[in-house]
């Protein structure tokens, strides 16, 4: 059986101030909230997205990457 691989880092971009931050993504849970390190804005997933990485990251969360539902 082939080992499943996925990317575990994503670069989040704040829609309010444009601050960019590389973050580790959890592999076993969704991250619903993220405090922007630039302006302090509390980011939440956009409608239809499962987590902040899917909404504001350059890489989707690990479950989405491998074709599974997140959460």
C-alpha positions as CSV (number, residue, x, y, z in Angstrom):
1,X,0.0,0.0,0.0
2,X,1.3,3.5,-0.9
3,X,2.0,5.9,1.9
4,X,-0.2,9.0,1.9
5,X,1.8,12.2,1.8
6,X,0.6,15.8,2.2
7,X,2.1,19.2,2.9
8,X,2.0,20.2,6.6
9,X,2.8,23.9,6.3
10,X,0.7,26.7,4.7
11,X,1.3,30.4,4.4
12,X,-1.7,32.4,5.7
13,X,-2.4,35.8,4.4
14,X,-4.6,38.1,6.5
15,X,-7.4,39.7,4.4
16,X,-7.5,42.7,6.7
17,X,-3.9,43.8,6.8
18,X,-2.1,41.6,4.3
19,X,0.3,40.1,6.9
20,X,1.8,36.8,5.7
21,X,2.8,34.0,8.2
22,X,4.0,30.4,7.5
23,X,2.2,28.1,10.0
24,X,2.2,24.4,10.7
25,X,-1.2,22.7,10.0
26,X,-2.7,20.2,12.3
27,X,-3.0,16.8,10.6
28,X,-5.8,15.4,12.8
29,X,-8.1,18.4,13.3
30,X,-9.4,21.5,11.6
31,X,-8.3,24.9,12.8
32,X,-11.3,27.1,13.0
33,X,-9.7,30.3,14.4
34,X,-6.4,32.1,13.8
35,X,-5.2,35.3,15.4
36,X,-3.3,37.4,12.8
37,X,0.2,38.2,14.0
38,X,0.1,41.5,12.2
39,X,-3.1,43.2,13.3
40,X,-4.7,40.8,15.8
41,X,-7.8,40.1,13.6
42,X,-9.5,36.8,14.5
43,X,-9.8,34.9,11.2
44,X,-12.5,32.3,10.7
45,X,-13.1,30.1,7.7
46,X,-15.1,31.6,4.8
47,X,-18.5,30.1,4.0
48,X,-18.0,26.7,2.4
49,X,-14.5,26.2,3.7
50,X,-13.6,23.8,6.6
51,X,-10.8,25.8,8.2
52,X,-8.6,28.9,8.1
53,X,-6.0,27.2,6.0
54,X,-8.5,26.4,3.2
55,X,-9.7,30.0,3.3
56,X,-6.5,32.0,3.8
57,X,-3.6,29.7,3.1
58,X,-1.6,28.9,0.0
59,X,-2.0,25.2,0.8
60,X,-5.3,23.5,1.7
61,X,-5.5,21.4,4.9
62,X,-4.2,17.8,4.9
63,X,-7.6,16.1,4.8
64,X,-8.6,18.2,1.7
65,X,-5.3,17.5,0.1
66,X,-5.9,13.8,0.2
67,X,-9.5,14.1,-0.9
68,X,-11.3,13.5,2.4
69,X,-13.8,15.7,4.2
70,X,-12.3,17.8,6.9
71,X,-13.9,17.5,10.3
